[in-house]
Amino acid sequence: MLETTQGIVLHYNRYNDDSAIVDIFTLSRGSLPFLVRDRRQQRKGGLQATLLRPLNMVELVFDYRPSVSLQRIQELHIAHCYTSLPYDPIKEAVALFLSEFLHNALRSEVQNEDLYHYIIYSLQWFDAAHEGLANFHVAFLIRLTHYLGFWPNIKGRETLPYFDLHDGVKTDTEPQHGSFLKGEEATVLPKLLRMNLRNMHKFRLNRHQRNRILDVLTTYYQLHVPEFRNLRSLAVLREILG
């Protein structure tokens, strides 16, 4: 059955000389893997170089068959053209990191329109903005937990001394496992959870603090998303932002 939808390119992986497997988070079906034709000699200026870059927003027509592991794209077009993201080295590094992060986080995600529109809005905002962006990836990933269903539960518990990363709650007793925050990190958590795209420039974080937050966020996602893998692009991002 032919179906038309929009999507966000998350990952591109060459399958053989003539084709590649592309993971796209679609508006209508959630995350789907697609088999696309992409001959090596056509890669410069072809599909890989233009339409299928990480975090590209595309419109596609595909033959949806729930019984097969790889869907087939019939038509593919750019749905939104970025104005600065592909041309700014720092933004491009952030985009590479977020595409790998989202590829892990959305691997088994089904249709979720609110999540889809949150990602689209955030990426378009990031592309259009020109200053105060150092905390964008932090704010984006914090708010993303709400749409994925594991937003930290601290309401009425803000002053408790521990935050259990495994259960996602604040508690007055130290968890028996090692995945928890305490001391100053547990104290500042309620403040960090108020960070969003509009106020993130007001959070004065140094390099060490931002790296620590990313480490905690990665651990938190790994505890709540099955098969969340280690991120190869995190080291690259830290080097560029450092």
Buried (B, 14 or more C-beta within 10 A) or exposed (E): EEBEBBBBBBBBEEEEEEBBBBBBBBBBBBBBBBBBEBBEEEEEEBBBEEBBBBBBBBBBEBEBEEEEEBBEBEEBEEBBEBEEBBEBEEBBBBBBBBBBBBBBBBBEBEEBEEBBEBBBEBBBBBBEBEEEBBBBBBBBBBBBBBBBEBBBEBEEBEEBBBBBBBBBBBBEEEBEEEBBBEEEBBBBBBEBBEBEBEEBBEBEBEEEBBBEBBEBBBBBBBBBBEEBEEBEBBEBBBEBBE
